[in-house]
Amino acid sequence: MDARERGRAAWLFLPFIHPSNPPFIPCKVGKTAVNVLAHLHRLDRRWLYLASAIALAVPFLVRARIPMPPTQPFLVTRRLYDAIESCPPNKVVLIDSSWDMGSQAENEAQLECVVRHLCRKRVRFVIISVQRAQLGPEFAQRAIEKITAEPGCERQYGTDWVNLGYVQANDIKVVIEALCRDLHAFRPNDVKQTPVGQLPLMQNVRSIKDVHLLYSVTYSPAEDWISLVKGQFGTPVAFGCMTIMSPYYHTFIESGQLSGMLIGNWGAAEYEALLGRPGRGTELIAFASFGNCIIVAAVLLGNLGLWAARRGRREGK
């Protein structure tokens, strides 16, 4: 893209700074001011990198937090919260935690806030990874052990929660159906190689009929969870996905096939607000918000510099 094309793109984003719109531009601008503004058009990009680094460091240094009102979360976030609140004592929540370092930036917060809610409500849960992340059980294990060590969230492995480890899913439909019909035959041992029949929790959990909710948290959850778990067995399904993938799943939300969804770190932060305990999601949206402010400021200043440079060229003719 050459300079002329970049200029045209800039006018598309900010038409209100065009000289033909006098209500937004002062009628008289001194030559000195125009020259100073024109320098913004030729600003070395390294200054932008420096400004971005400073902006991202501010939340880390001052522990800044973005206010997140618990009364106005996204409807999809509230639905997931309400689904867990309504879990009966004789059922469990099955969590497909299929993420690793590739999507940890958003999926970790989505897992932590839901697990924290389960621990507070004394809802038992089972962890499994059936998609693309072979390290998923290890990442989930570390996150859950950290939460279960918190005051008010103390839970015992084997009795209150179980990690069934990773399952290679060459055909995810076959894997999901086998899991739903007989969990013991599907995963005879847990992640620690303990027979699941010896775990107190698993003695009462045999199939999807003993599951209140399936929550899949990964980069892009498989829609086969919806068609099989929800469509065939009638068990509610909820997702936690990366922000960039969320538009694809809104159709399932509107049709009622998904019982809730956490969208990136923003969804995790909303869930933490409902819990009344800020966590990793609340911390990370502060970094994103400061970074977005730099992007908006750069767009404004760049277009202002482009306007000043064009005006200077016209006056010099």
C-alpha positions as CSV (number, residue, x, y, z in Angstrom):
1,M,0.0,0.0,0.0
2,D,1.6,3.3,-1.1
3,A,1.2,6.7,0.6
4,R,-1.8,7.7,-1.5
5,E,-3.7,4.5,-0.7
6,R,-2.8,4.9,3.0
7,G,-4.2,8.4,2.9
8,R,-7.5,7.2,1.3
9,A,-7.8,4.5,4.0
10,A,-7.3,7.1,6.7
11,W,-10.2,9.2,5.4
12,L,-12.5,6.2,5.5
13,F,-11.8,5.8,9.2
14,L,-12.0,9.5,10.2
15,P,-14.0,11.5,7.7
16,F,-14.8,14.1,10.3
17,I,-11.3,15.6,10.1
18,H,-11.6,16.3,6.4
19,P,-11.2,20.1,5.6
20,S,-14.7,20.0,3.9
21,N,-16.3,19.5,7.4
22,P,-15.8,23.0,9.0
23,P,-17.8,22.4,12.1
24,F,-15.1,20.0,13.4
25,I,-12.0,22.0,12.3
26,P,-11.1,25.5,13.6
27,C,-11.6,28.1,10.9
28,K,-8.1,29.5,11.5
29,V,-5.0,27.4,12.2
30,G,-1.6,29.1,12.4
31,K,1.2,28.0,10.1
32,T,3.3,27.0,13.1
33,A,0.5,24.7,14.4
34,V,0.0,23.2,11.0
35,N,3.8,22.5,10.7
36,V,3.8,20.9,14.1
37,L,0.8,18.7,13.3
38,A,2.3,17.8,10.0
39,H,5.2,16.2,11.8
40,L,2.8,13.6,13.2
41,H,2.4,12.2,9.7
42,R,6.1,11.4,9.5
43,L,6.4,10.2,13.1
44,D,8.9,7.4,13.5
45,R,6.9,4.2,14.3
46,R,9.4,3.4,17.1
47,W,7.7,6.1,19.1
48,L,4.5,4.2,18.8
49,Y,6.2,1.0,20.0
50,L,7.5,2.9,23.0
51,A,4.1,4.4,23.8
52,S,2.5,0.9,23.6
53,A,5.2,-0.5,25.9
54,I,4.6,2.2,28.5
55,A,0.8,1.9,28.2
56,L,1.0,-1.9,28.8
57,A,3.3,-1.4,31.7
58,V,1.0,1.0,33.5
59,P,-1.6,-1.7,34.6
60,F,1.2,-3.9,35.8
61,L,3.0,-1.2,37.8
62,V,-0.1,0.4,39.4
63,R,-2.4,-2.6,39.5
64,A,-5.0,-0.8,37.5
65,R,-8.5,-2.4,37.3
66,I,-11.3,-1.7,34.8
67,P,-14.7,-1.3,36.7
68,M,-16.9,-4.2,35.7
69,P,-20.5,-3.7,36.9
70,P,-22.0,-7.1,37.9
71,T,-25.5,-6.0,37.0
72,Q,-25.0,-5.7,33.3
73,P,-23.0,-8.7,31.9
74,F,-23.5,-10.1,28.5
75,L,-26.6,-12.4,28.4
76,V,-24.4,-15.3,27.4
77,T,-22.2,-14.8,30.5
78,R,-25.3,-14.7,32.8
79,R,-26.7,-17.8,31.3
80,L,-23.6,-19.8,32.1
81,Y,-23.6,-18.5,35.6
82,D,-27.2,-19.3,36.1
83,A,-26.7,-22.8,34.7
84,I,-24.1,-23.6,37.3
85,E,-26.2,-22.0,40.1
86,S,-29.0,-24.4,39.2
87,C,-26.9,-27.6,39.3
88,P,-28.5,-30.2,41.6
89,P,-26.4,-31.9,44.3
90,N,-26.6,-35.4,42.6
91,K,-25.0,-34.3,39.3
92,V,-21.6,-33.0,38.1
93,V,-20.3,-30.6,35.6
94,L,-18.1,-32.1,32.8
95,I,-15.4,-29.7,31.6
96,D,-13.6,-30.2,28.3
97,S,-10.4,-28.2,29.0
98,S,-8.6,-28.5,25.7
99,W,-6.2,-25.6,25.7
100,D,-2.5,-25.0,26.3
101,M,0.0,-22.2,25.8
102,G,-1.4,-21.4,22.4
103,S,-4.7,-20.0,23.8
104,Q,-3.7,-19.7,27.5
105,A,-4.0,-15.9,27.3
106,E,-7.9,-16.2,27.3
107,N,-8.8,-19.8,28.0
108,E,-7.1,-19.9,31.4
109,A,-9.2,-17.1,32.8
110,Q,-12.3,-18.7,31.4
111,L,-11.5,-22.0,33.2
112,E,-10.4,-20.4,36.5
113,C,-13.6,-18.3,37.0
114,V,-15.9,-21.3,36.3
115,V,-13.9,-23.7,38.5
116,R,-13.9,-21.1,41.3
117,H,-17.7,-20.9,41.1
118,L,-18.0,-24.7,41.2
119,C,-15.8,-24.8,44.3
120,R,-17.8,-22.2,46.1
121,K,-21.1,-23.9,45.2
122,R,-19.7,-27.3,46.2
123,V,-20.5,-28.6,42.8
124,R,-18.4,-31.6,41.8
125,F,-16.7,-31.6,38.4
126,V,-14.8,-33.8,36.0
127,I,-12.0,-32.5,33.7
128,I,-11.2,-34.1,30.3
129,S,-9.3,-33.0,27.2
130,V,-10.6,-34.6,23.9
131,Q,-9.4,-32.2,21.2
132,R,-6.1,-30.8,20.0
133,A,-4.2,-29.9,23.2
134,Q,-2.2,-32.8,24.6
135,L,-0.9,-30.6,27.4
136,G,-4.5,-29.5,28.3
137,P,-4.8,-31.8,31.4
138,E,-1.5,-30.5,32.8
139,F,-2.5,-26.9,32.3
140,A,-5.9,-27.5,33.8
141,Q,-4.4,-29.4,36.8
142,R,-2.2,-26.5,37.7
143,A,-4.9,-24.0,37.5
144,I,-7.4,-26.1,39.5
145,E,-4.9,-26.9,42.2
146,K,-4.2,-23.2,42.7
147,I,-7.9,-22.5,43.1
148,T,-8.6,-25.3,45.4
149,A,-5.9,-24.0,47.7
150,E,-7.8,-20.7,48.2
151,P,-9.8,-20.1,51.3
152,G,-13.5,-21.0,50.7
153,C,-12.6,-23.1,47.7
154,E,-10.9,-26.1,49.3
155,R,-11.8,-29.3,47.4
156,Q,-10.3,-32.7,47.5
157,Y,-9.2,-34.6,44.5
158,G,-11.0,-37.8,43.8
159,T,-14.0,-36.8,46.0
160,D,-14.9,-33.4,44.6
161,W,-13.1,-33.3,41.3
162,V,-11.3,-35.6,38.9
163,N,-9.0,-35.1,35.9
164,L,-9.4,-37.9,33.3
165,G,-6.5,-36.6,31.1
166,Y,-6.1,-36.3,27.4
167,V,-7.9,-38.4,24.7
168,Q,-6.7,-38.5,21.1
169,A,-9.7,-37.5,19.0
170,N,-9.1,-38.7,15.4
171,D,-12.9,-38.7,15.0
172,I,-14.3,-36.4,17.6
173,K,-17.9,-37.5,17.0
174,V,-17.0,-41.1,17.9
175,V,-15.1,-39.9,21.0
176,I,-17.9,-37.8,22.3
177,E,-20.6,-40.5,21.8
178,A,-18.4,-43.1,23.5
179,L,-17.8,-40.6,26.4
180,C,-21.5,-39.9,26.8
181,R,-22.6,-43.6,26.8
182,D,-20.1,-45.1,29.2
183,L,-17.5,-42.8,30.8
184,H,-15.8,-45.7,32.7
185,A,-15.2,-47.8,29.6
186,F,-14.1,-44.7,27.7
187,R,-11.5,-43.6,30.4
188,P,-10.7,-46.5,32.7
189,N,-7.9,-44.5,34.5
190,D,-7.5,-40.9,35.5
191,V,-4.6,-38.6,34.8
192,K,-2.7,-40.2,37.7
193,Q,-3.4,-43.7,36.3
194,T,-5.8,-44.5,39.2
195,P,-8.7,-46.7,38.1
196,V,-11.7,-44.5,38.0
197,G,-13.8,-47.1,39.8
198,Q,-11.6,-46.5,42.9
199,L,-12.4,-42.7,42.9
200,P,-15.3,-41.9,45.2
201,L,-16.6,-39.2,42.7
202,M,-16.6,-41.5,39.7
203,Q,-18.6,-44.2,41.5
204,N,-21.7,-42.1,40.9
205,V,-20.8,-40.8,37.5
206,R,-21.2,-43.4,34.8
207,S,-22.5,-41.5,31.7
208,I,-23.8,-38.2,30.4
209,K,-27.0,-38.8,32.3
210,D,-25.1,-38.0,35.5
211,V,-23.9,-34.7,34.0
212,H,-25.7,-31.4,34.6
213,L,-23.7,-29.3,32.1
214,L,-20.9,-29.8,29.6
215,Y,-18.5,-26.8,29.5
216,S,-16.0,-26.8,26.7
217,V,-13.2,-24.3,27.0
218,T,-10.7,-24.1,24.1
219,Y,-9.6,-21.9,21.2
220,S,-12.6,-23.0,19.1
221,P,-14.9,-25.6,20.7
222,A,-16.3,-28.3,18.5
223,E,-19.9,-27.9,17.5
224,D,-20.2,-31.7,17.8
225,W,-20.7,-31.1,21.5
226,I,-23.9,-29.4,20.6
227,S,-25.2,-31.9,18.1
228,L,-24.4,-34.9,20.3
229,V,-24.5,-33.9,24.0
230,K,-27.3,-31.4,23.6
231,G,-29.1,-32.8,20.5
232,Q,-28.9,-36.5,21.2
233,F,-28.8,-36.7,25.0
234,G,-30.4,-33.4,26.1
235,T,-27.6,-32.2,28.4
236,P,-27.0,-28.5,28.3
237,V,-23.8,-27.3,26.7
238,A,-21.8,-24.1,27.2
239,F,-18.6,-22.8,25.6
240,G,-15.5,-20.7,26.5
241,C,-13.8,-19.5,23.4
242,M,-11.3,-17.0,22.0
243,T,-12.7,-13.6,21.3
244,I,-11.9,-13.9,17.6
245,M,-14.0,-17.1,17.3
246,S,-17.1,-16.0,19.2
247,P,-19.2,-14.6,16.3
248,Y,-19.4,-18.1,14.8
249,Y,-21.3,-19.4,17.9
250,H,-23.9,-16.6,18.3
251,T,-26.2,-18.6,16.1
252,F,-26.2,-21.4,18.6
253,I,-26.9,-18.9,21.4
254,E,-29.9,-17.4,19.6
255,S,-31.4,-20.8,18.8
256,G,-31.0,-21.9,22.4
257,Q,-28.6,-24.7,21.6
258,L,-25.9,-23.2,23.8
259,S,-26.7,-22.5,27.5
260,G,-24.0,-19.9,27.8
261,M,-20.7,-18.7,26.6
262,L,-17.6,-16.8,27.8
263,I,-16.1,-14.6,25.2
264,G,-12.4,-14.1,25.7
265,N,-11.1,-12.3,28.8
266,W,-14.0,-9.9,28.8
267,G,-16.4,-12.8,29.4
268,A,-14.2,-14.1,32.2
269,A,-14.1,-10.6,33.8
270,E,-17.9,-10.4,33.7
271,Y,-18.1,-13.8,35.3
272,E,-15.7,-12.7,38.0
273,A,-17.8,-9.7,38.6
274,L,-20.8,-11.9,39.1
275,L,-18.8,-13.9,41.6
276,G,-17.7,-10.7,43.3
277,R,-14.0,-11.7,43.1
278,P,-11.7,-10.1,40.5
279,G,-9.3,-12.6,39.0
280,R,-7.1,-13.1,35.9
281,G,-9.8,-12.0,33.5
282,T,-10.2,-8.6,35.2
283,E,-6.4,-8.2,35.2
284,L,-6.0,-8.9,31.5
285,I,-8.7,-6.7,30.2
286,A,-6.9,-3.8,31.9
287,F,-3.9,-4.4,29.7
288,A,-6.0,-4.8,26.6
289,S,-7.9,-1.5,27.4
290,F,-4.7,0.5,27.8
291,G,-3.3,-1.0,24.6
292,N,-6.6,-0.1,22.8
293,C,-6.3,3.5,24.0
294,I,-2.9,3.8,22.3
295,I,-4.3,2.4,19.1
296,V,-7.2,4.9,19.1
297,A,-4.8,7.8,19.9
298,A,-2.4,6.7,17.1
299,V,-5.3,6.7,14.6
300,L,-6.5,10.1,15.7
301,L,-3.0,11.7,15.7
302,G,-2.1,10.0,12.4
303,N,-5.2,11.4,10.6
304,L,-4.7,14.8,12.2
305,G,-1.1,14.8,10.9
306,L,-2.3,13.8,7.4
307,W,-4.8,16.6,7.4
308,A,-2.1,19.1,8.5
309,A,0.4,17.8,5.9
310,R,-2.2,18.2,3.1
311,R,-3.1,21.7,4.2
312,G,0.5,22.7,4.3
313,R,1.1,21.5,0.8
314,R,-1.9,23.5,-0.5
315,E,-0.8,26.6,1.2
316,G,2.7,26.2,-0.2
317,K,1.5,26.2,-3.8
